[in-house]
Amino acid sequence: MGRVKVGIIGSGFEADIHAESFRIMPDEAEVVAVASPTPGHAERLAKRYDIPRAFTDYRDMLEEHDIEMITVTAPNSLHAGMCIDAAKAGKHVVCEKPLCMTLEEADAMIDTCRRQGVLLMYAEELFFTPKYVKAKQMADEGAFGKIYLVKQAEKHFGPHAPWFWDVNRSGGGVFMDMGCHGIAFCYWFLGRPGIKSVYCQMATHVHADKTEGEDDSVCIIEFDNDAVGMVENSWARRGGMEDRIEVYGEGGCTYADLHMGNALPTFSEYGYGYAVEKAPTTRGWTYPVFEELWNYGFPQEMHHFARCVRGKDNPQATGEDGRVAMEALCAGYHSAATGAKTLFPYHPQGVKKPIDLWRVPKNRG
């Protein structure tokens, strides 16, 4: 019953975050293996974090009997298959957002993990972001009275890996990539009420040469408790990362900017190594952050998931949460196509990826 032994599927940006997060908070878990099909990638990540085992096929890693928990950081189109394989191998699963590509996949993932007796945990770090957790604590204590509006925005100039631009691998554009954060955040912040409707507008303003997906979106969610969630996302915003929330109640309000309160306003003629995720340059005025992963909530998230494996905590972010976000994503793409609210429950049939509800793929005429 020592530290939970973890295997990471993937070796890119998010896999690096997972490995570093476990290293920051090492008392509950240790990464013992990493798998990536790209030659040399798993070995490089393993060397960087002193991970003892590296594999080119994640299925070989699943055969390692000591591994108890798998984290999935692969492209979205691979999430369902990898999570189901891990569950059938008896491993607890942490799946990066969004959960998968379709509601049928989400149901299969949830059902398989339940039948296999393993946890399916949804890697939504906004449930663990210190500033946002504090805002929710104040709201739950009644600081703002009855909440009527929650807003979450995440914007930058584009994703960190080429596969995000490919809608067949990602399932959509910026709404699929980051809208899932805001949807889950509003749902969680308000106490997981039912959703009544989703209204969404989206367009491709800047990156039409790279993707069939949208690079800017605005989504409005109506909840059963009469509160409204507003989710703004962009891959078209220049100037680096923006991540913020606003909460409004009949008795007060609060605002949180994830980066500006943890940054050092800096001017440099020459530039320097690193400022913040997605920052395009470090010349001129920049806002380098400190303890970036901690301020995002990644180490706390992975620490919590490891404690869940040991039965010390109950999962705060589950496959069911991921499914709610998936249903809202599908509804948002449908709304953007029709120009009207999409009412809940919403379960489209025969859809391979959410963006198909908005824009007919070229290969389908």
Summary of the structure (lengths in Angstrom):
residues: 365
radius of gyration: 19.9
end to end distance: 55.8
largest distance: 58.7
contacts: 1318
relative contact order: 0.16
helix: 38%
strand: 24%
